[in-house]
Amino acid sequence: MEQWIPVIGEVGFPIVITMYLLIRIEGKLEVLSNSISELTNSISTMKRS
């Protein structure tokens, strides 16, 4: 069991940072996706006019 403590310490930090970054990126991707959808709708409306 003692040999696992350093491994968890070394690997745990990168995992926590990765999860944090993925959560942040997920929110930004959702905003970007919504913006692209709105832009598509705007372009479609402009073509009809």
PyMOL Python script that loads the backbone (N, CA, C, O; Angstrom):
from pymol import cmd

cmd.read_pdbstr("""\
ATOM      1  N   MET A   1       0.826  -1.206   0.000  1.00  0.00           N
ATOM      2  CA  MET A   1       0.000   0.000   0.000  1.00  0.00           C
ATOM      3  C   MET A   1       0.858   1.253   0.000  1.00  0.00           C
ATOM      4  O   MET A   1       0.494   2.253  -0.618  1.00  0.00           O
ATOM      5  N   GLU A   2       1.985   1.211   0.680  1.00  0.00           N
ATOM      6  CA  GLU A   2       2.854   2.388   0.766  1.00  0.00           C
ATOM      7  C   GLU A   2       3.417   2.781  -0.595  1.00  0.00           C
ATOM      8  O   GLU A   2       3.689   3.958  -0.836  1.00  0.00           O
ATOM      9  N   GLN A   3       3.592   1.820  -1.474  1.00  0.00           N
ATOM     10  CA  GLN A   3       4.150   2.134  -2.791  1.00  0.00           C
ATOM     11  C   GLN A   3       3.142   2.854  -3.683  1.00  0.00           C
ATOM     12  O   GLN A   3       3.541   3.493  -4.657  1.00  0.00           O
ATOM     13  N   TRP A   4       1.851   2.769  -3.377  1.00  0.00           N
ATOM     14  CA  TRP A   4       0.821   3.417  -4.185  1.00  0.00           C
ATOM     15  C   TRP A   4       0.658   4.891  -3.857  1.00  0.00           C
ATOM     16  O   TRP A   4       0.189   5.657  -4.699  1.00  0.00           O
ATOM     17  N   ILE A   5       1.029   5.301  -2.667  1.00  0.00           N
ATOM     18  CA  ILE A   5       0.839   6.701  -2.258  1.00  0.00           C
ATOM     19  C   ILE A   5       1.606   7.665  -3.160  1.00  0.00           C
ATOM     20  O   ILE A   5       1.022   8.658  -3.595  1.00  0.00           O
ATOM     21  N   PRO A   6       2.880   7.427  -3.464  1.00  0.00           N
ATOM     22  CA  PRO A   6       3.566   8.347  -4.392  1.00  0.00           C
ATOM     23  C   PRO A   6       2.963   8.341  -5.797  1.00  0.00           C
ATOM     24  O   PRO A   6       2.923   9.376  -6.461  1.00  0.00           O
ATOM     25  N   VAL A   7       2.497   7.184  -6.245  1.00  0.00           N
ATOM     26  CA  VAL A   7       1.900   7.102  -7.579  1.00  0.00           C
ATOM     27  C   VAL A   7       0.633   7.943  -7.633  1.00  0.00           C
ATOM     28  O   VAL A   7       0.418   8.686  -8.590  1.00  0.00           O
ATOM     29  N   ILE A   8      -0.207   7.828  -6.606  1.00  0.00           N
ATOM     30  CA  ILE A   8      -1.433   8.627  -6.556  1.00  0.00           C
ATOM     31  C   ILE A   8      -1.088  10.106  -6.495  1.00  0.00           C
ATOM     32  O   ILE A   8      -1.744  10.923  -7.140  1.00  0.00           O
ATOM     33  N   GLY A   9      -0.068  10.456  -5.727  1.00  0.00           N
ATOM     34  CA  GLY A   9       0.353  11.854  -5.630  1.00  0.00           C
ATOM     35  C   GLY A   9       0.843  12.404  -6.955  1.00  0.00           C
ATOM     36  O   GLY A   9       0.557  13.550  -7.300  1.00  0.00           O
ATOM     37  N   GLU A  10       1.577  11.596  -7.694  1.00  0.00           N
ATOM     38  CA  GLU A  10       2.124  12.047  -8.974  1.00  0.00           C
ATOM     39  C   GLU A  10       1.063  12.074 -10.068  1.00  0.00           C
ATOM     40  O   GLU A  10       1.037  12.997 -10.882  1.00  0.00           O
ATOM     41  N   VAL A  11       0.212  11.097 -10.095  1.00  0.00           N
ATOM     42  CA  VAL A  11      -0.781  10.982 -11.157  1.00  0.00           C
ATOM     43  C   VAL A  11      -2.040  11.775 -10.826  1.00  0.00           C
ATOM     44  O   VAL A  11      -2.721  12.246 -11.737  1.00  0.00           O
ATOM     45  N   GLY A  12      -2.360  11.932  -9.561  1.00  0.00           N
ATOM     46  CA  GLY A  12      -3.590  12.609  -9.154  1.00  0.00           C
ATOM     47  C   GLY A  12      -3.656  14.051  -9.598  1.00  0.00           C
ATOM     48  O   GLY A  12      -4.699  14.501 -10.071  1.00  0.00           O
ATOM     49  N   PHE A  13      -2.571  14.784  -9.459  1.00  0.00           N
ATOM     50  CA  PHE A  13      -2.561  16.197  -9.836  1.00  0.00           C
ATOM     51  C   PHE A  13      -2.852  16.395 -11.318  1.00  0.00           C
ATOM     52  O   PHE A  13      -3.708  17.211 -11.658  1.00  0.00           O
ATOM     53  N   PRO A  14      -2.174  15.680 -12.211  1.00  0.00           N
ATOM     54  CA  PRO A  14      -2.509  15.848 -13.634  1.00  0.00           C
ATOM     55  C   PRO A  14      -3.954  15.475 -13.962  1.00  0.00           C
ATOM     56  O   PRO A  14      -4.572  16.090 -14.831  1.00  0.00           O
ATOM     57  N   ILE A  15      -4.490  14.476 -13.272  1.00  0.00           N
ATOM     58  CA  ILE A  15      -5.881  14.091 -13.521  1.00  0.00           C
ATOM     59  C   ILE A  15      -6.818  15.205 -13.109  1.00  0.00           C
ATOM     60  O   ILE A  15      -7.765  15.521 -13.829  1.00  0.00           O
ATOM     61  N   VAL A  16      -6.563  15.807 -11.949  1.00  0.00           N
ATOM     62  CA  VAL A  16      -7.412  16.901 -11.475  1.00  0.00           C
ATOM     63  C   VAL A  16      -7.346  18.078 -12.440  1.00  0.00           C
ATOM     64  O   VAL A  16      -8.381  18.658 -12.768  1.00  0.00           O
ATOM     65  N   ILE A  17      -6.171  18.439 -12.894  1.00  0.00           N
ATOM     66  CA  ILE A  17      -6.015  19.555 -13.833  1.00  0.00           C
ATOM     67  C   ILE A  17      -6.720  19.237 -15.153  1.00  0.00           C
ATOM     68  O   ILE A  17      -7.384  20.101 -15.726  1.00  0.00           O
ATOM     69  N   THR A  18      -6.579  18.010 -15.630  1.00  0.00           N
ATOM     70  CA  THR A  18      -7.234  17.613 -16.875  1.00  0.00           C
ATOM     71  C   THR A  18      -8.744  17.706 -16.760  1.00  0.00           C
ATOM     72  O   THR A  18      -9.405  18.212 -17.667  1.00  0.00           O
ATOM     73  N   MET A  19      -9.295  17.227 -15.659  1.00  0.00           N
ATOM     74  CA  MET A  19     -10.746  17.299 -15.456  1.00  0.00           C
ATOM     75  C   MET A  19     -11.211  18.750 -15.404  1.00  0.00           C
ATOM     76  O   MET A  19     -12.237  19.092 -15.992  1.00  0.00           O
ATOM     77  N   TYR A  20     -10.469  19.599 -14.710  1.00  0.00           N
ATOM     78  CA  TYR A  20     -10.817  21.023 -14.621  1.00  0.00           C
ATOM     79  C   TYR A  20     -10.844  21.658 -16.009  1.00  0.00           C
ATOM     80  O   TYR A  20     -11.783  22.377 -16.353  1.00  0.00           O
ATOM     81  N   LEU A  21      -9.816  21.390 -16.795  1.00  0.00           N
ATOM     82  CA  LEU A  21      -9.746  21.976 -18.135  1.00  0.00           C
ATOM     83  C   LEU A  21     -10.852  21.436 -19.043  1.00  0.00           C
ATOM     84  O   LEU A  21     -11.427  22.188 -19.829  1.00  0.00           O
ATOM     85  N   LEU A  22     -11.150  20.153 -18.942  1.00  0.00           N
ATOM     86  CA  LEU A  22     -12.221  19.583 -19.764  1.00  0.00           C
ATOM     87  C   LEU A  22     -13.572  20.189 -19.420  1.00  0.00           C
ATOM     88  O   LEU A  22     -14.382  20.447 -20.310  1.00  0.00           O
ATOM     89  N   ILE A  23     -13.818  20.418 -18.146  1.00  0.00           N
ATOM     90  CA  ILE A  23     -15.084  21.028 -17.738  1.00  0.00           C
ATOM     91  C   ILE A  23     -15.182  22.454 -18.271  1.00  0.00           C
ATOM     92  O   ILE A  23     -16.238  22.867 -18.749  1.00  0.00           O
ATOM     93  N   ARG A  24     -14.092  23.201 -18.191  1.00  0.00           N
ATOM     94  CA  ARG A  24     -14.103  24.577 -18.704  1.00  0.00           C
ATOM     95  C   ARG A  24     -14.295  24.594 -20.210  1.00  0.00           C
ATOM     96  O   ARG A  24     -15.071  25.395 -20.730  1.00  0.00           O
ATOM     97  N   ILE A  25     -13.594  23.717 -20.912  1.00  0.00           N
ATOM     98  CA  ILE A  25     -13.694  23.677 -22.371  1.00  0.00           C
ATOM     99  C   ILE A  25     -15.099  23.261 -22.796  1.00  0.00           C
ATOM    100  O   ILE A  25     -15.613  23.753 -23.801  1.00  0.00           O
ATOM    101  N   GLU A  26     -15.723  22.359 -22.039  1.00  0.00           N
ATOM    102  CA  GLU A  26     -17.073  21.910 -22.383  1.00  0.00           C
ATOM    103  C   GLU A  26     -18.048  23.084 -22.405  1.00  0.00           C
ATOM    104  O   GLU A  26     -18.867  23.196 -23.317  1.00  0.00           O
ATOM    105  N   GLY A  27     -17.962  23.951 -21.414  1.00  0.00           N
ATOM    106  CA  GLY A  27     -18.839  25.126 -21.373  1.00  0.00           C
ATOM    107  C   GLY A  27     -18.589  26.061 -22.540  1.00  0.00           C
ATOM    108  O   GLY A  27     -19.527  26.599 -23.126  1.00  0.00           O
ATOM    109  N   LYS A  28     -17.322  26.253 -22.876  1.00  0.00           N
ATOM    110  CA  LYS A  28     -16.990  27.145 -23.983  1.00  0.00           C
ATOM    111  C   LYS A  28     -17.427  26.547 -25.319  1.00  0.00           C
ATOM    112  O   LYS A  28     -17.845  27.277 -26.218  1.00  0.00           O
ATOM    113  N   LEU A  29     -17.334  25.232 -25.452  1.00  0.00           N
ATOM    114  CA  LEU A  29     -17.785  24.586 -26.685  1.00  0.00           C
ATOM    115  C   LEU A  29     -19.291  24.718 -26.853  1.00  0.00           C
ATOM    116  O   LEU A  29     -19.781  24.869 -27.972  1.00  0.00           O
ATOM    117  N   GLU A  30     -20.021  24.662 -25.757  1.00  0.00           N
ATOM    118  CA  GLU A  30     -21.473  24.826 -25.835  1.00  0.00           C
ATOM    119  C   GLU A  30     -21.830  26.234 -26.302  1.00  0.00           C
ATOM    120  O   GLU A  30     -22.720  26.406 -27.135  1.00  0.00           O
ATOM    121  N   VAL A  31     -21.141  27.235 -25.770  1.00  0.00           N
ATOM    122  CA  VAL A  31     -21.383  28.619 -26.194  1.00  0.00           C
ATOM    123  C   VAL A  31     -21.031  28.782 -27.665  1.00  0.00           C
ATOM    124  O   VAL A  31     -21.764  29.433 -28.410  1.00  0.00           O
ATOM    125  N   LEU A  32     -19.923  28.202 -28.087  1.00  0.00           N
ATOM    126  CA  LEU A  32     -19.500  28.285 -29.482  1.00  0.00           C
ATOM    127  C   LEU A  32     -20.515  27.611 -30.402  1.00  0.00           C
ATOM    128  O   LEU A  32     -20.831  28.134 -31.471  1.00  0.00           O
ATOM    129  N   SER A  33     -21.017  26.467 -29.991  1.00  0.00           N
ATOM    130  CA  SER A  33     -22.020  25.757 -30.782  1.00  0.00           C
ATOM    131  C   SER A  33     -23.292  26.584 -30.931  1.00  0.00           C
ATOM    132  O   SER A  33     -23.868  26.649 -32.017  1.00  0.00           O
ATOM    133  N   ASN A  34     -23.727  27.213 -29.852  1.00  0.00           N
ATOM    134  CA  ASN A  34     -24.912  28.072 -29.919  1.00  0.00           C
ATOM    135  C   ASN A  34     -24.679  29.260 -30.845  1.00  0.00           C
ATOM    136  O   ASN A  34     -25.573  29.644 -31.600  1.00  0.00           O
ATOM    137  N   SER A  35     -23.493  29.839 -30.794  1.00  0.00           N
ATOM    138  CA  SER A  35     -23.174  30.977 -31.658  1.00  0.00           C
ATOM    139  C   SER A  35     -23.185  30.567 -33.125  1.00  0.00           C
ATOM    140  O   SER A  35     -23.668  31.314 -33.977  1.00  0.00           O
ATOM    141  N   ILE A  36     -22.661  29.398 -33.420  1.00  0.00           N
ATOM    142  CA  ILE A  36     -22.656  28.917 -34.803  1.00  0.00           C
ATOM    143  C   ILE A  36     -24.081  28.682 -35.286  1.00  0.00           C
ATOM    144  O   ILE A  36     -24.405  28.993 -36.432  1.00  0.00           O
ATOM    145  N   SER A  37     -24.929  28.141 -34.430  1.00  0.00           N
ATOM    146  CA  SER A  37     -26.334  27.926 -34.807  1.00  0.00           C
ATOM    147  C   SER A  37     -27.035  29.249 -35.087  1.00  0.00           C
ATOM    148  O   SER A  37     -27.785  29.362 -36.057  1.00  0.00           O
ATOM    149  N   GLU A  38     -26.798  30.240 -34.253  1.00  0.00           N
ATOM    150  CA  GLU A  38     -27.401  31.558 -34.465  1.00  0.00           C
ATOM    151  C   GLU A  38     -26.894  32.181 -35.757  1.00  0.00           C
ATOM    152  O   GLU A  38     -27.662  32.799 -36.495  1.00  0.00           O
ATOM    153  N   LEU A  39     -25.618  32.023 -36.031  1.00  0.00           N
ATOM    154  CA  LEU A  39     -25.043  32.562 -37.260  1.00  0.00           C
ATOM    155  C   LEU A  39     -25.650  31.881 -38.485  1.00  0.00           C
ATOM    156  O   LEU A  39     -25.948  32.537 -39.483  1.00  0.00           O
ATOM    157  N   THR A  40     -25.830  30.578 -38.405  1.00  0.00           N
ATOM    158  CA  THR A  40     -26.456  29.841 -39.504  1.00  0.00           C
ATOM    159  C   THR A  40     -27.867  30.344 -39.755  1.00  0.00           C
ATOM    160  O   THR A  40     -28.269  30.541 -40.902  1.00  0.00           O
ATOM    161  N   ASN A  41     -28.620  30.550 -38.678  1.00  0.00           N
ATOM    162  CA  ASN A  41     -29.983  31.069 -38.823  1.00  0.00           C
ATOM    163  C   ASN A  41     -29.984  32.471 -39.422  1.00  0.00           C
ATOM    164  O   ASN A  41     -30.833  32.788 -40.255  1.00  0.00           O
ATOM    165  N   SER A  42     -29.045  33.307 -39.009  1.00  0.00           N
ATOM    166  CA  SER A  42     -28.963  34.668 -39.543  1.00  0.00           C
ATOM    167  C   SER A  42     -28.641  34.657 -41.028  1.00  0.00           C
ATOM    168  O   SER A  42     -29.222  35.423 -41.796  1.00  0.00           O
ATOM    169  N   ILE A  43     -27.730  33.801 -41.432  1.00  0.00           N
ATOM    170  CA  ILE A  43     -27.358  33.712 -42.846  1.00  0.00           C
ATOM    171  C   ILE A  43     -28.540  33.212 -43.667  1.00  0.00           C
ATOM    172  O   ILE A  43     -28.791  33.712 -44.764  1.00  0.00           O
ATOM    173  N   SER A  44     -29.265  32.228 -43.144  1.00  0.00           N
ATOM    174  CA  SER A  44     -30.448  31.722 -43.856  1.00  0.00           C
ATOM    175  C   SER A  44     -31.488  32.816 -44.026  1.00  0.00           C
ATOM    176  O   SER A  44     -32.108  32.927 -45.083  1.00  0.00           O
ATOM    177  N   THR A  45     -31.682  33.619 -42.999  1.00  0.00           N
ATOM    178  CA  THR A  45     -32.643  34.717 -43.061  1.00  0.00           C
ATOM    179  C   THR A  45     -32.204  35.762 -44.081  1.00  0.00           C
ATOM    180  O   THR A  45     -33.035  36.301 -44.811  1.00  0.00           O
ATOM    181  N   MET A  46     -30.914  36.051 -44.136  1.00  0.00           N
ATOM    182  CA  MET A  46     -30.407  37.044 -45.083  1.00  0.00           C
ATOM    183  C   MET A  46     -30.568  36.558 -46.521  1.00  0.00           C
ATOM    184  O   MET A  46     -30.860  37.359 -47.409  1.00  0.00           O
ATOM    185  N   LYS A  47     -30.384  35.264 -46.764  1.00  0.00           N
ATOM    186  CA  LYS A  47     -30.517  34.724 -48.117  1.00  0.00           C
ATOM    187  C   LYS A  47     -31.952  34.816 -48.612  1.00  0.00           C
ATOM    188  O   LYS A  47     -32.188  35.018 -49.803  1.00  0.00           O
ATOM    189  N   ARG A  48     -32.911  34.668 -47.706  1.00  0.00           N
ATOM    190  CA  ARG A  48     -34.325  34.725 -48.082  1.00  0.00           C
ATOM    191  C   ARG A  48     -34.763  36.138 -48.442  1.00  0.00           C
ATOM    192  O   ARG A  48     -35.692  36.322 -49.228  1.00  0.00           O
ATOM    193  N   SER A  49     -34.101  37.127 -47.875  1.00  0.00           N
ATOM    194  CA  SER A  49     -34.525  38.525 -48.100  1.00  0.00           C
ATOM    195  C   SER A  49     -34.126  39.051 -49.439  1.00  0.00           C
ATOM    196  O   SER A  49     -34.415  40.203 -49.761  1.00  0.00           O
TER     197      SER A  49
END
""", "prot")
cmd.dss("prot")
cmd.show_as("cartoon", "prot")
cmd.util.cbc("prot")
cmd.orient("prot")
